Amino acid sequence: MRPRPALPAAVRRFAGSLRFRLLAGAAVWVTLALALAGLLLADLFRTHVRARFEAELTTHLDQLTAALERGPDGAPLVRTPLSDPRFRRPLSGLYWQVEGAAGEAVRSRSLWDRALALPPDRLADGVIHTHRMAGPEGQRLTVRERTVVLPDGAPLRLAVAGDEAELAAAETSFNRTLALSLLVLAAALIGAALVQVQVGLSPLARLGRQLAEIRRGRARRLPGGMPAEVSPLVDDLNAVLDHNEEVVTRARIQAGNLAHALKTSLAVLGNEADGLTPGTAATIGPRIAAQVAVMTRHIDHHMARARAAASSGVPGVATPLPDAVARLVRTLERLYDHRALDIVAEVPPDAVFRGDRQDFEEMLGNLLDNACKWAARGVRVTVRRKAPGRLELRVEDDGPGLPADQRRKVLAPGVRLDESVPGSGLGLAIVQDLATLYGGALRLEPAPSGGLLAVLELPAIDH
């Protein structure tokens, strides 16, 4: 069995396109609608023509009734000829016939020497019945008949018949014209659908060309002026482009900051390495280790900023807070177990941070660690909703607190107010940087207990 030849790539692309689907759908519905309309119109025309045909036969039957009387010999007599000349033309397709109860009969000249073989029927005086029967020369006739009782009391059966070939010819002519008209209408509607699809999809084609310009580096954003249905897509694409550009810009800045931060430590390491001898190793070694620790903290700091920059604004990233906060509290309790600190957390069960879990743990972990370093007896963590789409985390300690001027200073990278307390001075700066990248904020306030209150605002996912 020979395999079927594969369709050309252009045909396959068109068959899978939105344009093809819209055109195919329009063509199917236009065809179905016009076919149904054609059947309905043909049936209506057939019904109308038959009604007119039967009405014409009834008119002839009324004329026949008005012209009927008894002749001198008592036989039925049509006093005046009926108006339609076809009654006088042999086998014309239009006939009348009158029969008496005794078998006497009179017929139109169009019947020639034939007779209408009417089926047996019992009619009340004046009531009209319709029959369909065979006629002369194999004609198919429609017959309208009535029974009339003359003044002498003798009933007469009157019938007028017409050839249905006229109906068939009229229906055939109408159906042919109707089919041709519907075909022309279908072609016009499908053509209109083609134009409509072309016009309707032109914004998408323009959008594709504009995206190609962005890929080639000739443009940075998509221009406006799109229809209302496409504008949200353009806005979303521009938001993605802006986000990507912002991420690249942040990455460049962070790379520069990291290089600047490491340059001093590398210079110190170089100087220490130049003076390193077996006799000075004991004193220079700790200084080298300290510089390596500083470099590591800088790298961790900038890596956290880079991770947050990549995660912020990305849909679908979420962190349920009850589990994350409980995990950090357990870690800090173990870390400061020797001080027997009381760490209390109040978190709503449906609180969700719209961001990366690792970033959240970095922020809250630094705040908790800072609070535990300075707390006297305990630390309290409270999470609450501030507004739709916003969360507020409050970390409070009962330590010595900070004056207003020092609260501003400790948010700068590398600032340590007490060198006797372990740390790098980067913790609060990291929290502030990460919060800013997520569209949040960090502020330090005096706590009601006299210590320090850190208030962290972050984006939330509302349920």
N, C-alpha and C positions, 0 to 999 in steps of 0.2 A: 504494500500500500504506500503510494507516494505521499510524502508530507506536503501539507499545504504551504504555499509560498508565504513568507513573512510579509506583513504590511509595511510599506515605507514608513520611515521614522516620522515624517511630517504628518502622515495620516494618523499614526498612533498618537502623536501629540494632540492633534485636533480632536480625535475621538475622546481623549481624556480631559479635554479643556472644559472650562465653565461655559464658554461660548457655545460649544456643541451641545452641552446639556440643556442650556436655555432654549436653543433653537429646536432641538429634538422635542423638548417638552411642549413648546409652542406649536410645532407642526402636528404633534399627536392630538393636542386639544383642539386645534383648529379643524383638523380632519374629522374628529369625532363630533364636534359641535355642528359642523356643516353637514355631515352625513345625517345626523339626527334631525337637523332642520330640513334637509331635503326630503327625508321620509315623511316628516310631519306635513310639509307643504304639499307633497304629492298626494298624501291621503286627504288633506283638506280639499285640494282641487278635484280629486276623484269624487268625493262626497258632494261637492258643490255642483259639478257637471251632471252627476246622476240626478240630483234634486231638480236642477233646471230641466233636464230631459224629461223627467216624470211630470214636472209642472207643465211642460209643453204638451205632453200627451193628455194631461187632464184638461187643458184648454181645448184641444181637439175633441175630447170626449164631451165637453160641455156644448161645443158647437153641434156635434152629432146629435146630442139629446135635444137641443133646441130645434133642429131641422127635422126631427122624426115625427111621422104621423102615419095613419092607416090609409092605404089606397082604396079605391072603389071596390076592389075585390077582397078587401080585408087584409091584404098582405102589408108588411111594413114598407114604408116609403120615406125616403129622404127627400124632402121638398126642395131644398136648395143645395148645391154642391158645397163642400167644405172649402175653406179659403186656401189651404195649402195645395199648390199644383202637383205635389208629389203623389197625392191620392189618385191622380188621373194618369200617372205614368207607370206602366207595368213594372212590377218587381222593383219599385223605387226604394223600398225599405220602410215606407210609411203606409200603414193599412188601417181600414176600419171594417167592422162586421157587425151586423144585427141579426140575432136569431130569435125566432118565436118559439113558444112552448110546443107547437105542433110540428116543428122542424123547418118551418119556412125561414128563409134567410135572404139577406141582401148584403152585398159586399162592395168595397171600393173597387174601381177599375184597376188599381195598382196590384190587386191580388190576381188579376187575370182570371184564370180558371181554377185557382187554388182556394182553399178555405183554411181558416185558423182553427186548429184542433184544440179548442179551449178545454182545460181540465174541468172536471165536474166541480161545481161551486154553488153554494146557496147564499144569496145575498139579500139583505133587506133592501127595501126600496130606497134608492139614492146612495147607498153605501158603495165606496170604491175599493176594489181589491187590485193588487199588483201581482202579476205572474211573470216568470221567465220561462221561455219555451223555445223550441225550434220552429223556424219559419220556412218560407219558400227558399229554394236554392241553398239550403243549409245555413240560412241566416239565424243569428241568435237574437231573439226578440224580447223586449220588455213590453208587457201588455197591461194596460189599465182598463178595467171593466166595471160596469155597474148594471144593475137590473132596474128597469123602469116599468111601472104599471100604468098603462094607458087608461083613459076614461072608461073603455068598454070592459076593463077588468083583466085583460090579457097581459101577462108579463112579457117583456122583451129584454133580451140580454145584449147589451151594447159593449163593444170592445174596440179600443184603438191600440195599435201595436207599432213600435218603432225598432229599427235595426240598431243593435248595440255597437255595430262597427263604427258608427260616428263617435260614440263615447271612447272606444279604444283608440281611434285616430287622434282625437283631441288629447287624450291622456298621454299618448306616445309623443305627440308634438310638444306638449307642455313639459313632460319629463326630460326630453332631449334639450329643450331650451333651459330648463332648470339646472340640469347637470352641467351644461356648458357655463351657465352663469355662476354656479357654485365653484366650479374649477377655477374660473377667472378670479372670483372672490378669494378662494383659498390661496391662489398664487399671490394676490395683492396683500392678504393678511400675513402670509409667511414672509413676503418681502418687507412689509412694515415691521414685523417682528425682528427680522435681520437688522434693519436700520436701528430699531429700538435697542437691540442687544449691543450693536456697535457703539451707539451713543452712550448707553448705560454703562458699558464696560470701559469706555475710553478713559475715565479717571484712573482705573486700575492699570491700564496700559501706560498712562502718563506716570503713575507712581512707580511702575517697574523701570521706566527709563530714568527717573530721578534717582532711584536706588542704584542703578548702574553708574550714574554720574558720581555718586558717593563712593562706590567701590573703586572707581578710577581716580579718586582723589580730586575731582573737579568741583565738588560741593561738600559741605559739612553737615547740612541739615536739609530736611525736606521742606519745600515752600508750602505756603498755605493756599487758599483758594479752592479747596476741594469741596465736593458736595457734603451735605450734613452726614450722610451715611458713611463716608470715607474719612471725614475729619477726625473722629476718635482714633482710627487706626494710624493716621498720620501723626497725631499728637503722641500716641504711645510709642511709635517708632522714633520720633524726635526725642522723647524722654529716654529711650534706650540709648540713642546716640549720645545725648548729653551725659548720661550716666557713664557710658564707656569713656567719653572724653575726660570726664571728671576723674574717673579711676586712673586713667593714664597720667593725667596731670598730677594727681596725688602721688602716684608711684614715682614720678620724676622728682617731685619735691622731697618725698621721703627718702629716696635714694641719695639726693643731695644732702639732706639733713644727716642721714646715717654716715655718709662719707665725711662730713664736717665733724660729726661727733667722734668718729673713730680716728680722725687725723691726729688730734692731740694725744690720744692714748698711744697711737702707733709711734709718734715722735718720742714720747716718754720711754716706750719700750725700746726704741732704737738707742736712745742715750744710755739706758740701763744696760743694754746688751753690750755697748761699747766698753763700759766699765766693769763688766762681769769678769772676775778672776776667782781662782779657788779661795782666795782670802776674803773676797767681798760677797761670796754667794749667800752667806747667811743673812746679810742685811739687804742685799738687792733682791733676793728671791721673793720675800713677802711683798715688796713693792711691785714686782712684775705680776705676781698673782693678783694683787689688788687692781692693777690696770686691766688685766684679762677679765676680771669680774665686772669692772665698769663697762668694758666693751661688750661683754655678754648681755648685760642689762640693756644697753643701748640697742643691741640687735633685737632682743626680745621686745623692747618697746616699739621699734619701727615695724617689726613683723606683726605685732598686734594691730597697729594702725593699718597696715596693708590688708590684713585679713578682714578687718571691719569695713574698710573702704570697698572691698569686693563683695561683702555680704549685705551692706546697707542698701536698701531699695530693691533687693532681689525678692520677687514674690515667692511665697510658700515657705520662707524661713521663719520658724517660730520656736519659742522656748517656753514650755510650761514652767511657771515659777515655783510652785510648792515643792516639787522634787529638787530643783536646782538649789533653792535657798536651804532646804533641809540638809542637802549634801554638804554645802559650804559650812553650815553651822557645826555639823559633826566634825569636819576637818579642823576647824578652828578650836573646837573644844578639846580635841586630842592634842593640838599643837600647844595650847596654853593650859594644859591639864595641871601643870605645876602651880598655877596661880588660882585655880578653882574659880574661874570667872563664870558668871551666870549669863549665858547668851540666850535671849528669848527672841523668837521670830513669830510674827503675825502676818500670814499671807492668805488672801482669799483663794479658795480652791480653783477658781476659774481664771486667775490672773495669768496672762500669756504675754511674753515679750516678743515683739516683732523684730527678731534678729537672731544672730547666731548664739548657741548655748555657750561656746567657749568664750566669746566676747563678754557675755553677761557674767560668767564666772570670774573673768579677769577684772571687771569693774567692781562687782560686789565683793569679791575676794580681797581686793586692795583696800576697799573701805572698811571691811570687817577687820582685816589685819591691822590697819592703822588704829581703829577704835580699840582693839584688844591690847595694843602696845601701851596705850595711854589710860585705859580704864582702870578704876580702882576696884570695883566689885562686879560690874556687869555691863553688858551691851544689849541694846534692843534694836531689832530690825522690824520695821513696819512697812507693809506694801498696801497701797490704796489706789483707787481710781481717782484721778484728778479731773479728767474731762473725757469725752468720747475719743477713743484712740490714744489715750495718754495714761501712763502709770507714774506714780511717785513712790520712790523707795527712800525711807528715812532710816539712817543708821546713827544711833545716839549712844554716846558713852558718858560715864560719870567721872571722867578724868578732870584735869586742871583747866581744860578749854584753851581757847586762843583769843587774843585781842583782835579787833577788826583789821588792823593793818597787817598783822601776821597771817590772818586767814587769806588775804589776797596773795601774799608772797608764796605760801606753801603750794599753790597751784602751778607754779613755774617749775619746769623740769630741773631736777638736781638740787632743789632747795631743801636743806635739812636744818630745822631750828634747834635740834639737840643732837650733837654728834655722838652722845653716849648711847643713844637708842639705835639699834641695828637698822639698816635700811640704806637705800640708794638715793632717796629723794625723788624717785620717778613714779611712785605708786599713784599719788593723786593726779599728777600730770597725765598719766596713762588713762585714768578714769575720765578725766575731762576731755581728752582727745577722742576717746572712743565714743563718749556720749555725744559730742559735737558731730561726729561722723554719722551717727544715727538720728540726727535732728533733735537730740535731747540737750540736757544741760546739767551741770553740777554746781552747787553753791554750798558754802559752809556758813552755818549760823550758830549762835550760842544755844546750847541745849537747856531745857528747863531744869535739869539736874545739875547744871553748872559746867558740864563738860562741853564737848563739841557735837554738833548735829550736822551730818552730811545729808543733803537732800539731792537725790538723783532722779531726774525726769527722763523717761524713755518712752518710745512709741509702743503701743499695745495693740493686740488683736481683740476686738469686741465680739462677743458671742450673741 
